[in-house]
């Protein structure tokens, strides 16, 4: 058992805790607040719990607010997928929202997990609209490390990836900047900004650095003026929105060689944007709902 100022974190028992957790999972208002779908039956709740936590080495805890014996929520790592970086998730009953209980629990649980020799890092994928859950992750010491496109319960959204390593070290490599040599540097930069929503981070003479945000220190694209023949490059760009409107905009802008969108076996929808010099940008986003 783990303890905090107000909580007992007790090892999860499916049969003992299913009733209280089903009451949470089946609450439509709770599901809307967490950007997920409610379960329709006790068996569906059982299946969710078994799938997410059933083979995780016993690292799942229910939250009990002293002196109550019922589960107020749940926190644990996902079923083992053979990696020393373990995904974590947490759920809290709606009547306890806003009291800081999950923040209290997550800090203790993450600290405990990162002391385990088999775990080198903890990672949480959180809907980018779920500001309450993102705050929990930050208070547990997790930092934003990336984003993923998400098609979830009929909605297009994004997941922020928040993580914390057992041992903090500076990265050796922390950025990649593919270079596209083109004949019209400002025109190409302007086109990519309009199509992909990227930002001009730096511009000087025949050189433009494009970034995916306005912040410095992140990967992006470099656009340089071609001084001779151009060898076409291939670059993959991840986006968090449907790619079909981007494809339509590319065709409208005159990039008629761009290939149509199609779904991939790895749950992405992609198309290839072809620039006048022959550069191929594979634009990868979420599948359609």
Buried (B, 14 or more C-beta within 10 A) or exposed (E): EBEBEBBBBBBBEBEBBBEBBBBBBBBEEBBEBBBBBBBEEBEBBBEBBEEBBBEBBEBBBBBBBEEEEBBBBBBBBBBEEEEEEBBBBBBBBBEBBEEBBBBBBBBBBBBBBBEBEEBBBBBBBBBBBBEBBBBBBBBBBBEEEEBBBBBBEEBBBBBBBBBBBBEEEEEEEEEEEBEBBBEBBBEBBEBBBEBBEBBBBEBEEBBBBBBBEEEEEEEBBBBBBBEEEBEEBEBEBBBBBBBBEBBBBBBEEEBEBBEEBEEEEEEBBBBBBBBBBEBBBBBBBBBEE
